Amino acid sequence: MTRGDRMGGLLSYLAGEGRRNEHTEPHLVTGDSATFTFYGDAELDRASALAIAKDLDEPRTAFGVEVNGGHVWHASLSLRAEEGQLSDERWAAIAEQLVDRMGFTTASGKAGCRWVAVRHGLSAAGNDHIHIAVNLVREDGTKASIHNGYSRAQSIARELEQEHGLQVLESRGSNMAMRGERPGERAAAARRGDDSVASVRLERTVRAATERAERAAGARHRTIGESNG
């Protein structure tokens, strides 16, 4: 996972062609209820990606909040190529559970963060995956805590693996970087303020099955300070 300060850059990349023209049919699979209800799962282009990024950034810009290290939290969840592909609904359920447990949503008892999960086809290596982008400034202008965020994300991913019949990564037990993350990738991205791709690999078995959580249909709320879920 990475941190950065360019939500527009990240969403434009995810909706673009990719480094090797590998991106196909980029679209949202889920997100905070207001954003996903408003934009849905239509195919993204640069204009729609930038519109989504602007909406995601609205609490930060309205309140003038700065976040040390960057307000954009980005992670990628990926399968091994030989493990096939999941439906959008299954990816949505996993993404929603991850952001809930990271404390980014109203499930934390606090104002929610705006976030989306984007799918844009297989990677160049044939891996099915999604990207999660979160604005760390909550609807009320407060900042989401990311203390020990990398370790917390590892722990949550391990919980999800166990709950959904996924394979537990050996790297998690030894505090090594997760497979799929290049050596030094997190540190280099932090130095650049980069929002490029980083992976948190969820290696799964074919018996894993998840169902998409019920999503409450809600009207689009643009008033800052009002909970979006």
C-alpha positions as CSV (number, residue, x, y, z in Angstrom):
1,M,0.0,0.0,0.0
2,T,1.1,3.6,-0.5
3,R,0.3,7.1,0.6
4,G,0.2,10.2,-1.5
5,D,-1.5,13.5,-2.1
6,R,-2.8,13.2,-5.7
7,M,-6.2,11.6,-5.7
8,G,-6.7,12.8,-9.3
9,G,-3.4,11.3,-10.4
10,L,-4.3,7.9,-8.8
11,L,-7.8,7.7,-10.3
12,S,-6.6,8.9,-13.7
13,Y,-4.0,6.1,-13.7
14,L,-6.5,3.5,-12.7
15,A,-8.9,4.6,-15.4
16,G,-6.1,4.8,-18.0
17,E,-4.4,2.3,-20.2
18,G,-1.9,1.1,-17.7
19,R,1.9,0.9,-18.0
20,R,1.6,-1.9,-20.5
21,N,-1.8,-1.2,-21.9
22,E,-3.2,-3.9,-19.7
23,H,-6.1,-2.0,-18.2
24,T,-9.5,-2.9,-19.7
25,E,-13.0,-1.7,-18.8
26,P,-12.0,0.3,-15.6
27,H,-15.0,0.7,-13.3
28,L,-16.0,1.0,-9.6
29,V,-17.0,-2.2,-7.8
30,T,-18.0,-0.4,-4.6
31,G,-17.2,2.6,-2.5
32,D,-18.7,4.8,0.2
33,S,-22.5,4.7,-0.3
34,A,-22.9,8.2,-1.7
35,T,-20.1,8.0,-4.2
36,F,-21.0,4.5,-5.5
37,T,-24.7,5.4,-5.6
38,F,-24.0,8.5,-7.7
39,Y,-21.4,7.1,-10.1
40,G,-22.3,3.4,-10.2
41,D,-20.2,0.8,-12.1
42,A,-20.1,2.4,-15.5
43,E,-16.8,2.3,-17.4
44,L,-14.5,5.1,-16.3
45,D,-12.7,7.5,-18.6
46,R,-10.3,10.3,-17.6
47,A,-13.1,12.8,-17.1
48,S,-15.2,10.6,-14.9
49,A,-12.1,9.5,-12.9
50,L,-11.2,13.1,-12.2
51,A,-14.8,13.9,-11.2
52,I,-14.7,11.0,-8.7
53,A,-11.4,12.2,-7.4
54,K,-12.7,15.7,-6.9
55,D,-15.7,14.4,-5.0
56,L,-13.5,12.1,-2.9
57,D,-11.2,15.1,-2.0
58,E,-14.1,17.4,-1.1
59,P,-13.9,17.1,2.7
60,R,-10.2,17.8,2.6
61,T,-10.5,20.8,0.3
62,A,-13.6,22.2,2.1
63,F,-12.0,22.1,5.5
64,G,-8.5,22.9,4.3
65,V,-7.0,19.9,6.1
66,E,-3.4,18.8,5.5
67,V,-2.3,15.2,6.3
68,N,1.4,14.5,6.9
69,G,2.5,11.9,4.4
70,G,-0.5,12.5,2.2
71,H,-4.2,12.2,2.5
72,V,-4.6,9.4,-0.2
73,W,-4.4,5.9,1.1
74,H,-4.0,3.3,-1.7
75,A,-3.9,-0.5,-1.6
76,S,-4.3,-3.2,-4.2
77,L,-5.7,-6.7,-3.5
78,S,-4.7,-9.3,-5.9
79,L,-5.1,-13.0,-6.7
80,R,-2.5,-15.3,-8.3
81,A,-3.1,-15.8,-12.0
82,E,-3.7,-19.6,-11.6
83,E,-6.5,-18.9,-9.0
84,G,-8.8,-17.4,-11.6
85,Q,-11.1,-14.4,-11.2
86,L,-13.8,-13.2,-8.8
87,S,-17.0,-11.4,-9.6
88,D,-17.4,-7.7,-8.9
89,E,-19.8,-8.7,-6.1
90,R,-17.1,-10.8,-4.3
91,W,-14.5,-8.1,-4.7
92,A,-16.9,-5.5,-3.3
93,A,-17.6,-7.6,-0.2
94,I,-13.9,-8.0,0.5
95,A,-13.1,-4.3,-0.1
96,E,-16.0,-3.2,2.2
97,Q,-14.8,-5.5,5.0
98,L,-11.3,-4.2,4.7
99,V,-12.2,-0.5,4.9
100,D,-14.7,-1.1,7.7
101,R,-12.0,-2.8,9.8
102,M,-9.4,-0.2,9.0
103,G,-11.7,2.3,10.6
104,F,-12.4,4.3,7.5
105,T,-16.2,4.0,7.5
106,T,-19.0,4.9,9.9
107,A,-18.7,1.4,11.3
108,S,-15.9,3.0,13.4
109,G,-18.5,5.2,15.2
110,K,-16.9,8.2,13.5
111,A,-17.7,10.2,10.4
112,G,-16.8,8.2,7.3
113,C,-14.0,8.6,4.8
114,R,-14.8,8.8,1.1
115,W,-13.4,5.9,-0.8
116,V,-13.8,3.7,-3.9
117,A,-12.6,0.3,-5.2
118,V,-11.6,0.2,-8.8
119,R,-11.3,-2.9,-11.1
120,H,-9.6,-2.6,-14.5
121,G,-9.0,-6.1,-15.6
122,L,-6.0,-8.4,-15.2
123,S,-2.5,-7.2,-14.5
124,A,0.2,-7.8,-17.1
125,A,1.0,-11.0,-15.3
126,G,-2.6,-12.2,-15.4
127,N,-3.6,-11.4,-11.8
128,D,-7.1,-10.5,-11.0
129,H,-7.1,-7.5,-8.6
130,I,-8.8,-4.4,-7.4
131,H,-7.5,-1.0,-6.1
132,I,-8.8,0.8,-3.1
133,A,-8.4,4.6,-2.8
134,V,-9.4,6.3,0.5
135,N,-9.4,10.0,1.4
136,L,-8.1,10.0,5.0
137,V,-9.9,13.2,5.8
138,R,-13.4,12.3,7.2
139,E,-16.6,14.0,6.3
140,D,-16.4,16.2,9.4
141,G,-12.8,17.3,8.6
142,T,-11.1,15.0,11.2
143,K,-8.3,12.7,10.1
144,A,-8.6,8.9,10.0
145,S,-5.9,7.3,12.2
146,I,-3.4,5.3,10.2
147,H,-1.1,4.5,13.2
148,N,0.6,1.2,12.4
149,G,-1.5,1.1,9.3
150,Y,0.6,-1.4,7.4
151,S,0.6,-3.8,10.3
152,R,-3.2,-3.3,10.8
153,A,-3.8,-4.0,7.1
154,Q,-1.8,-7.2,7.3
155,S,-3.7,-8.3,10.3
156,I,-7.1,-7.5,8.7
157,A,-6.1,-9.3,5.5
158,R,-5.1,-12.3,7.5
159,E,-8.5,-12.3,9.2
160,L,-10.3,-12.1,5.9
161,E,-8.2,-14.9,4.5
162,Q,-9.2,-17.1,7.4
163,E,-12.8,-16.1,7.3
164,H,-13.2,-16.7,3.6
165,G,-11.0,-19.8,3.2
166,L,-8.0,-18.0,1.8
167,Q,-4.4,-19.1,2.0
168,V,-2.4,-17.4,4.8
169,L,0.7,-15.8,3.5
170,E,4.0,-17.0,5.1
171,S,5.3,-13.4,4.9
172,R,2.7,-12.2,7.3
173,G,4.1,-14.3,10.1
174,S,7.7,-13.0,9.6
175,N,6.9,-9.3,9.2
176,M,8.3,-9.4,5.7
177,A,6.9,-7.5,2.8
178,M,3.9,-9.2,1.2
179,R,4.4,-11.1,-2.0
180,G,3.6,-8.8,-4.9
181,E,5.2,-5.8,-3.4
182,R,8.6,-5.0,-4.8
183,P,11.5,-4.5,-2.3
184,G,11.6,-0.9,-1.2
185,E,8.4,0.0,-3.0
186,R,6.7,1.5,0.0
187,A,9.7,3.6,1.1
188,A,10.3,4.8,-2.4
189,A,6.7,5.7,-3.0
190,A,6.6,7.6,0.3
191,R,9.7,9.7,-0.7
192,R,8.1,10.6,-4.0
193,G,4.6,11.2,-2.6
194,D,3.7,8.7,-5.3
195,D,0.2,7.1,-5.8
196,S,1.4,4.3,-8.1
197,V,0.5,0.7,-7.7
198,A,1.4,-1.3,-4.7
199,S,0.0,-4.8,-3.8
200,V,-1.4,-6.5,-0.8
201,R,-1.8,-10.0,-2.1
202,L,-4.7,-12.1,-1.0
203,E,-3.8,-15.6,-2.2
204,R,-6.9,-17.7,-2.2
205,T,-8.3,-21.2,-2.8
206,V,-11.0,-22.1,-5.2
207,R,-13.3,-22.9,-2.3
208,A,-13.4,-19.3,-1.1
209,A,-16.8,-17.7,-1.6
210,T,-18.1,-14.4,-0.4
211,E,-21.2,-12.5,-1.0
212,R,-21.5,-8.8,-1.5
213,A,-22.7,-6.9,1.5
214,E,-26.1,-5.2,1.3
215,R,-25.6,-1.7,0.2
216,A,-28.0,0.9,1.4
217,A,-29.2,3.1,-1.4
218,G,-28.8,6.7,-0.4
219,A,-29.2,10.1,-2.0
220,R,-26.1,12.0,-3.0
221,H,-25.0,14.1,0.0
222,R,-22.6,16.9,-0.9
223,T,-23.0,18.9,2.4
224,I,-19.7,18.7,4.2
225,G,-19.9,17.5,7.8
226,E,-22.9,15.2,7.0
227,S,-22.3,11.5,7.3
228,N,-22.4,9.7,4.0
229,G,-23.5,6.4,5.3
